Amino acid sequence: MSSTPQSLKKSLVADGFEVYRTSPNLIILADRVRDNLLMDSGVAIVHGDTLVVRITLRSRAAEFPGDGEQVLYERARALATPMTERGYGEVGFASVPVKDPGDPNRTLDTWYEVTYERQLGDEGELHPELRFALSLPKTAER
């Protein structure tokens, strides 16, 4: 791979993408919810020997009261059809508690997340693939 994570980030920003967070081998893209509020978009680039686009799909337990864990994971997986048709594969799933910022002993909600990845052939595929990924719904809704 020819680019470094820093040069890749600069390229993304220059092309209009907003970065939410970075780590040594991960660049997480942002969704701009309001002029002054950025949120994790659920789309990331894994930078290593190859480039990988990672997409995390979610369902919220509070949105579907009474649904069990398996049903909540399946609601998230149901969003993946356009991705699997493009070669994404499931790489993991997890339940993520959302804690009350004022009381860390209190859980406000639980997110049921399913993560998919697609390895890219070259860096030229990255920006179009990220635009596709950002266009997808990533949270199950009623």
Secondary structure, DSSP 8 states (H G I E B T S, - for coil): ----HHHHHHHHHHTT--EEEEETTEEEEEEEEETTEEEEEEEEEEESSSEEEEEEEEEEGGGSTT--HHHHHHHHHGGGHHHHTTT-EEEEEEEEEEEETTEEEEEEEEEEEEEEEEE-SSGGGHHHHHHHHHHS--B---
